[in-house]
Structures are given as structure tokens and as C-alpha cells.
């Protein structure tokens, strides 16, 4: 006679998360994008709806430059880094 099967419990995403992770930095690789970034480069995260409009960083920069050109001169100033 077969035993009745019990449904397997699915692990929740939270149960898969550990309280602490230890990384082996000996296996780390250099950032392949680092050489393309200049010292004055700032990385930004675009929301998905915005990213869907802009396919390249050049497209984003072009649009931002057109917005900057429309700003009054007193709002334009030397860029600062935080």
C-alpha cells in the first residue's frame, strides 16, 4: 500500500536569504566597464519607464543637454560632486 503523498513546501524568497554572506574576494574580477568611465563620470539608475525611452547613454546625454540649454543662465553653474 502506498503512503499518501504530502505536498512539498515551497521555500519562500525570504527563507532563501541568509543572515550573512561571506564572499571570496580572491575570485573577484576587475570591473570591465571601469576603463570606459572617466574620473568625472557619474552612474545613475534610471527607472524602467525612463530606460525604455533611452537606448544609449548618448541619447540620455543629448536629451539632458537640450534641457540644460533651455535653463536660465543663473541656474547653470559648475557641476559639483557629492
Rosetta blueprint (number, residue, H / E / L):
1 X L
2 X L
3 X L
4 X L
5 X L
6 X L
7 X L
8 X L
9 X L
10 X L
11 X L
12 X L
13 X H
14 X H
15 X H
16 X H
17 X L
18 X L
19 X L
20 X L
21 X L
22 X L
23 X L
24 X L
25 X H
26 X H
27 X H
28 X L
29 X L
30 X L
31 X L
32 X L
33 X L
34 X H
35 X H
36 X H
37 X L
38 X L
39 X L
40 X L
41 X L
42 X L
43 X L
44 X L
45 X L
46 X L
47 X L
48 X H
49 X H
50 X H
51 X H
52 X L
53 X L
54 X L
55 X L
56 X L
57 X H
58 X H
59 X H
60 X H
61 X H
62 X H
63 X H
64 X H
65 X H
66 X H
67 X H
68 X H
69 X H
70 X H
71 X L
72 X L
73 X H
74 X H
75 X H
76 X L
77 X L
78 X L
79 X L
80 X L
81 X L
82 X L
